Amino acid sequence: MNKNEKFVITINRELGSGGRTVGRLLAEKLGVEFYDKALIKGLEEKYNLTVEEIEKLKGSKNNWWADFTRVVSVGPAILSTYSQQQKSYGTSQPTTAEMFKAESEILRGIADNESCVVAGRSGFFVFRNHPNHLSILIQASMAHRVERVVRKQGISEEEARKLIDKVDKMRENYVKKYTATSRYDTRNYDLVFTMDHLSEDYVANVILDYINQLS
């Protein structure tokens, strides 16, 4: 990946691994925007986007994403309020095929117009053919994940384990259904990190060093 050209970095992560934090820190260090599932879903729901509506935008405007964000005045800063309102993991309603297509189009639209870091279940698949794409998996042991979810959400260890199991199954089923692969298949990624005994900032810096060596 060359950071001196338009790029997209996708981060797939396990619940409780700290992957979202790694993505946010990495985006800050690179000076680009960070997008996650909550932001994309918030954009869909706020403006009732469908594949057909997105295709119309793309057909009528050369720089459709930039024009869209200007007209409706949305962006990461505004949509972050939606993200902050998501107080628990895995509470989203089941995603339909149409929503998956719409999300994919939104992500491609973003990447067509700016370098970015994307955290989400299917980013590695959406951008698999992107010419300047870095794919990363962030994982951790169950003990690490449980401890982090307990600390972040203020729930019991038993509740944390149940939540992690539920979200793991939901995300794996989602990925298999729409990408015909497993999110645990390391062949889908350029870099894989196990977060036990590592800080999010350390991992973000390791990724940054790796990118600098490639550029």
N, C-alpha and C positions, 0 to 999 in steps of 0.2 A: 504494500500500500504506500502511496506517495501523498504525504500530507500537503504538498505544495500544489496539488491539483484537487479538484472537487472530489470529496470522498464520503463514504458512509461506513460507520462502524456499528455493527449490530452486537448486542449483548443478550444472550439467553441465560437465564439464571434460575436457580432453585429458590423457592420461598425460604426466607430466613438465612440465605447465604451472604447477603450484603451486596448482591450484584447490581441492584438499582443504584445504590450509593456509589459503587465503583464507576458506573456509567456516568452519573452526574458529575463526579469529580474529574473524570477523564475529559468530559465535554468542557468543563471550566478550564482545565489546563490547556486544552487545544483552542479555546476561544470560539467554540461553536455551540449551537443549540442542542439541548437534550430533549428527546421525545420518548414518552413511555406509553404503555397501553391506556392508562387513564386519560392522557391528553388526547389521544386519537379517538377514543370512545366518546370523550366529551365533545369533541368537534362534530362527530357524527350525530350525536343526540341533540346538541344545541341547534344544529342547522339541518337536521333531518336529511343528511346526505345519503344518496344512493349511487350505485354504479352508473345509472343513466344520467343523473345530474352531474356527476363528475366528468363523464364523457362529453357532455355538452360544454362544460367549462373548458375542457382541454381542446375541444374542436373550435371554439370561438376565440380563444386567446392563446398567443404564443407562450407567454409567461403566466400560465393559468394559476399556479399556486400563489405567486406573488400578488397577482391581481385579486385573487379571491381573498387573501388575508387582508389586503388593503381595503377592499369594499366592505367586508363584514367586520373588520377591526378585531380579528382574533389572532392569537399567536401564543407562544409558550407562556409569556408573562400573565396573560389573561386566563388562559385555560388552566394554569397551575392551581387556581382556586378550586377547580373541579377535583384535581388530584388530591388536594389537601382534605377534601371532604370524604375521601374514601378511607374510612377509619378501620376497615378490616380487609384482609386479603380474600380473594376468591368470591366476592359478592356479586360479580357481574352476572347478568343473565346469559344463558347459553347463546353463543354466537352462531348465526345462520351462515349459509354459504354466501348469500348476498352481502352480508356484513363483512365477511372475510375478504371478498373481492373489493369492497369499498375501502376497507382499511389498507389493503395492498396498494390500491390506486393512490390513496392519500400519501402513503409512505413514499411511493415512487415519485409523486409530485414534489414532495419536500426535497428528496435527494436530487431531483433534477435541477433544483434551484439553489441549493446550498449544501455545504458540508455539514454533517450532523452525526450525533450518536443516538442510536435507537435501541431501547430496551423493550423486548417483547418476545412472545412465544414463537413467532413465525418470521422474524426479520431475517434470520439466516437463509430462509427459503426464498423470501420475496426478492432479496438482493443477490441470490446465488450466481447470477450472470453479470452482476455489476462489474465494470472494469476496474474500479478502485475501491474494493470492499474488504474490510477486515471483520472476520466473524469470531466471536469470543463466547466461551461457556464459563459461567461462574457457578461452582458447586461447593458443597461442604458436607461434613458428616452430619448424621441425624442429631447427635448431641449438640453440636455447634448451632444447628438450625433451631432446635427447640429452645436453647438458652436465649438466642437472639429474639425469637418471636415472643417468648415470655417477657423479656425485658422491654421490647418495643410496644407490645399490645396489652401488657398487664394482665395476662391470663395464666391459668395453671399449666403445668407441664403436660398433663393429660389432654387438656383442651388444645394446647399447641400441637401435640402429636396428631391429634385427630384432624386439625386444620391443615397441617402439612400433608398428611395422607390424602385428604380430600382434594387439595389443590394440585398435588402431584398427579393424581389420576386424571383430574379435569384437564390439566395442561397437556399431559401425554396423549390423551384421547383426542384433544383438539389438534395437536400437531400431526398425529397419525392420520386423522380424518382428512385434513386439508393439504398435507404435504407428502403423504405416503412414506414417511420416514419417522424415526424416533428422535426426540430432542436429546436423548442420551447418546446418540451415535456420534462419537468424537470425529468422524470423518466429515461432519458438517461444519467443523470449526478449525480456525487457524491456531487459536490459543485456548487452552483449558487450564483453569485455576481451581485448586481446592483451598478454600479460605481458612481452614483451621490454622490457628496461630499466625495468621497474616492480617494486617490491617487493610481497610479499603483504600486508604491513601497510598500505602506501599504498592498494592497491586496496580492502582492507576498509574503510578510512576513507572513500574516495570513495563506496562503496556506502552506508555509514552516513550520510554527508552527504545523499545522494540521498533516502534513506528519511526523514530528519529534515525535509527540505523538503516531502515528500508528506504527512507526518503533521500 
